[in-house]
Amino acid sequence: MNSNAITVGLIDDDEFYTCILTTLLELAGMKVLFQAYNGKTGIAKLAPLVIKPKVLIVDIEMPVMGGYEVIDFVKKTWPEMMIIAHSSLTDIKAQQKAIDCGAVAFIMKCRAVTDMIGTILTLTKDPEQ
């Protein structure tokens, strides 16, 4: 794996979806630093990392600690981290709430994974290149 690979953290309670997304992100040359199946566990895995992921993908609807709470906490604790919210929710108010909490983008789960990869590449593109 490329040492300049985009680093990603993934917090989603759907283990099957997480596995597929991780595989596809890695095939696209990204490095998934951790996976967590609820927000509380995600923050517990994120906190001790010396090198934080450049991008954090957060599901909105999760048990224990939901996505909005995770996004809000992460943006207050690590404001430089880019967060992409994703969910099967189609309500524009839910999408706007994720952005208001600090997400830089919202991608519906029904969209192709290529949308997720394309969004990550666009958000992390070095303006000098």
C-alpha positions in Angstrom: 0.0 0.0 0.0 1.2 3.5 -0.9 2.5 5.5 2.1 0.6 8.5 0.7 -2.7 6.5 0.7 -5.7 8.4 2.0 -6.5 7.1 5.4 -10.1 6.3 6.4 -12.0 5.3 9.5 -15.4 3.6 9.1 -18.2 3.7 11.7 -21.3 1.8 10.6 -23.4 -0.8 12.4 -24.0 -2.9 9.2 -21.1 -5.3 9.3 -21.7 -6.7 5.8 -21.8 -3.2 4.3 -18.7 -2.2 6.2 -16.8 -5.2 5.0 -17.7 -4.5 1.3 -17.0 -0.8 1.7 -13.6 -1.5 3.3 -12.6 -3.9 0.5 -13.6 -1.4 -2.2 -11.8 1.5 -0.5 -8.7 -0.5 -0.2 -8.9 -1.6 -3.9 -9.1 2.1 -4.7 -5.7 2.5 -2.9 -7.0 3.9 0.4 -6.0 2.6 3.8 -8.8 1.8 6.3 -7.3 2.3 9.8 -10.3 1.0 11.7 -13.9 -0.2 11.6 -16.4 0.2 14.3 -20.0 -1.0 14.6 -21.4 1.9 16.7 -20.4 5.4 17.5 -19.1 4.8 21.1 -16.8 2.0 19.9 -15.7 4.2 16.9 -14.6 7.0 19.1 -12.8 4.6 21.4 -10.9 3.2 18.4 -10.2 6.7 17.0 -9.0 8.4 20.2 -5.7 6.5 20.8 -4.6 6.6 17.2 -1.4 8.7 16.9 -2.1 9.2 13.2 -5.8 10.0 12.7 -7.7 9.1 9.5 -7.9 11.9 7.0 -11.6 10.9 6.3 -14.1 9.4 8.7 -17.2 7.8 7.3 -20.1 7.8 9.7 -23.4 6.1 9.5 -26.3 8.2 10.9 -28.5 5.5 12.4 -26.6 3.3 14.8 -27.2 1.8 18.3 -25.4 3.0 21.4 -24.2 6.4 19.9 -25.8 7.7 16.7 -24.1 9.4 13.8 -25.1 13.0 14.6 -23.6 12.7 18.1 -20.4 11.1 16.7 -20.0 13.8 14.0 -20.5 16.6 16.6 -18.0 15.0 19.0 -15.4 14.4 16.4 -15.6 17.9 14.9 -15.2 19.4 18.4 -12.3 17.1 19.3 -10.5 16.8 15.9 -11.8 19.7 13.8 -9.4 19.0 10.9 -10.9 15.6 10.3 -13.1 15.3 7.2 -16.4 13.5 7.9 -18.6 12.0 5.4 -22.0 11.1 6.7 -23.9 8.3 5.1 -27.2 6.6 5.6 -30.2 5.1 4.0 -32.2 8.1 5.2 -33.5 10.1 2.2 -35.0 13.0 4.2 -33.3 16.3 3.3 -33.6 17.4 6.9 -31.5 14.4 8.1 -28.9 15.2 5.5 -28.8 18.9 6.5 -28.5 18.0 10.1 -25.4 15.9 9.4 -23.9 18.8 7.6 -24.8 21.2 10.4 -23.1 18.8 12.9 -19.9 19.1 10.9 -20.0 16.6 8.0 -18.4 17.8 4.8 -20.7 15.6 2.7 -23.7 13.3 2.9 -23.9 10.2 0.7 -27.0 8.0 0.7 -26.2 4.3 1.0 -28.3 3.5 -2.0 -25.7 5.4 -4.2 -22.9 3.4 -5.8 -19.8 3.0 -3.7 -18.0 4.7 -6.6 -19.8 7.9 -5.3 -18.1 7.4 -1.9 -14.7 6.9 -3.5 -15.1 9.8 -5.9 -16.2 12.1 -3.0 -13.2 11.1 -0.9 -10.8 11.7 -3.7 -12.3 15.1 -4.4 -12.3 16.2 -0.8 -8.7 15.1 -0.2 -7.2 16.3 -3.5 -4.1 18.4 -2.9 -4.8 21.8 -4.5 -1.1 22.0 -5.4 -1.5 19.1 -7.9 
